[in-house]
């Protein structure tokens, strides 16, 4: 694949957070939120990132956006390693990468009108003022299917779905090429969720956006993404094309995750095999040895306890980290 | 504001039903009413009957309802963190209701608590009974809630979004657990959820609510196979499904759920319904029988049936 087809290339990314204790706040351990993760996202592609809470998916997204200081690993964006970029240069870079948050209630300033919220990035990045500014805000509103007259309303006057649209318009204001959607539709009701999913898919097509779509709901992630990466305790277990993930899941964790998602059709659902995992996800402070999944894995053998499996390409961009494939 | 408006349904002994709808459709309020847990003021049950084992729960005294609550009807809430008492060990929380409702001695209650916690799958129970709620994960806390709910072998368990705050693999564990206990003790279950998938797998019958009213009720398979209300059909078609190819388009229900304080004159769903005709905007449809055990409140239910067939 030609190199310039890749927009984001993450190489061996690690993100540890120190756990401190005592009067001196000495470091006693690390939360290994992201523990050696590598993947790429092609230009115009939507890559889904799924996993259970605490698996490191949000930290991965935020590390790519340089919201954390990445000390180990590389994130390449448009052919440059952006982990080394600082100050004014980083600020200019941020324009090209945006984030859409989960909670539409908490991520909008209650004292600003919808118009001000959407227009703020234009002012911060000195992209427009005066008549041009007003025109762009109106355009952004209609892009997310809100009416121009809503520009003067405050966040509390909107419903959850409308608020999420404001958050999307704010992200689009600076014409980014890459957007991280972090549980962007998870807090919404089913009928509203479908509206926002459809909107995100249409915008991607129209504006040629690249998405990292982070969510815990496998059906939603698969629907929106071209490829899906499955994370467990800071590591990627499997990456493959969205249809392949359902038709041919190879990692035992992916298989369990898929089987836990009920299908809203009793006739189809009854015919599926169910794999019930025992126990909870272990703590990322002290992850199990070898393959992080081995204590809950029904296929585990001795080697899984000792040696960490590598993420291997088994053909046609299907990557799996498992000794037992 | 009418949170729940003229809702009627029944539940047989040992049966499980799903109560499905989006936020603010009245599904939780209707369940809290069964337990007489609606704060008054502002909430008031204006009319109706809730017959449980032949007795109208709205007419019994405060004393009697307290005896029924937790003993014959138990509830599992969405947030175990806020429903468990943080300053009591889990053993104490469980034995409290055992002493109160089953009249066990302190020692017997403590032993029974260990047995219950073991049954719901708390690992190393003997060591952990003296632990406090915050020392358990969300999934484990919900297991403790389930143990509490079952401690008096109630005839009915109301589970209000019991798995919304846990991960999907834990959700599967919890729902299997509730289902297993149902077949073991013959407890009837009302499962309140917005997730149509959960309902498909775990209940016998489904009630769909919209804007405080029951819009459709049918045996699970029938509801998914031949929905007769446009809202049910819309809900089914607006969720992404793992088993369908990705090219499959989501169909969208336009607009927003109505404000319960300003409901339209006719059918509450009419403004969002693509099948709506003039009559729908004028008159409120009543529940009408369309098949055995299958009722729907829609003037256009035959059209919905045709739509559902086009797949």
Contacts between the chains, C-beta under 8 A, distances in Angstrom:
chain1	res1	chain2	res2	distance
A	52	B	167	3.8
A	52	B	168	7.0
A	52	B	169	6.5
A	52	B	170	7.8
A	53	B	167	5.7
A	159	B	256	5.4
A	161	B	256	7.1
A	189	B	22	4.0
A	189	B	23	5.4
A	189	B	194	6.6
A	189	B	257	7.5
A	190	B	22	6.2
A	190	B	194	6.1
A	190	B	196	7.5
A	190	B	235	5.9
A	190	B	238	5.8
A	190	B	239	5.8
A	191	B	22	6.3
A	191	B	234	6.6
A	191	B	235	6.8
A	191	B	238	5.5
A	191	B	252	7.5
A	191	B	253	4.1
A	191	B	257	7.7
A	192	B	22	7.9
A	192	B	256	7.4
A	193	B	238	7.5
A	193	B	239	7.9
A	194	B	238	3.7
A	194	B	239	7.2
A	194	B	250	4.6
A	194	B	251	7.6
A	194	B	252	5.1
A	194	B	253	7.3
A	195	B	252	5.3
A	195	B	253	8.0
A	195	B	254	7.9
A	197	B	240	7.1
A	197	B	250	6.4
A	198	B	250	6.0
A	198	B	252	6.0
A	216	B	167	6.6
A	216	B	168	6.8
A	217	B	168	7.8
A	218	B	168	7.2
A	218	B	242	6.6
A	219	B	239	6.9
A	219	B	240	4.4
A	219	B	241	6.1
A	219	B	242	5.0
A	220	B	240	5.4
A	222	B	240	7.0
A	222	B	242	6.5
A	222	B	246	6.7
A	223	B	240	3.5
A	223	B	246	6.2
A	223	B	250	7.3
A	224	B	240	7.9
A	242	B	246	5.5
A	243	B	245	6.5
A	243	B	246	6.0
A	246	B	242	5.5
A	246	B	243	7.1
A	256	B	169	6.2
A	257	B	168	6.7
A	257	B	169	6.5
A	258	B	242	6.7
A	259	B	172	7.7
A	260	B	168	4.6
A	260	B	169	4.9
A	260	B	171	6.7
A	260	B	172	4.0
A	261	B	168	6.0
A	261	B	197	6.9
A	261	B	242	5.6
A	262	B	195	7.5
A	262	B	197	3.3
A	262	B	198	5.5
A	262	B	200	6.1
A	262	B	201	4.7
A	263	B	197	5.9
A	263	B	200	7.0
A	263	B	241	6.0
A	263	B	242	6.0
A	263	B	243	5.3
A	264	B	196	4.0
A	264	B	197	4.6
A	264	B	199	7.8
A	264	B	200	5.2
A	264	B	224	6.8
A	264	B	236	6.1
A	264	B	239	5.9
A	264	B	241	6.6
A	265	B	200	6.2
A	265	B	224	5.4
A	265	B	241	7.5
A	265	B	243	7.6
A	266	B	200	4.5
A	266	B	201	7.2
A	266	B	220	5.3
A	266	B	221	5.0
A	266	B	224	5.6
A	267	B	221	6.7
A	267	B	224	7.5
A	267	B	225	7.3
A	268	B	243	5.6
A	269	B	197	7.6
A	269	B	200	5.4
A	269	B	201	5.4
A	274	B	172	7.4
A	276	B	172	6.0
A	276	B	173	6.3
A	276	B	176	6.2
A	277	B	169	4.7
A	277	B	172	7.7
A	277	B	173	7.3
A	279	B	123	7.3
A	280	B	137	4.9
A	280	B	139	5.7
A	280	B	140	7.0
A	280	B	170	6.8
A	281	B	167	7.4
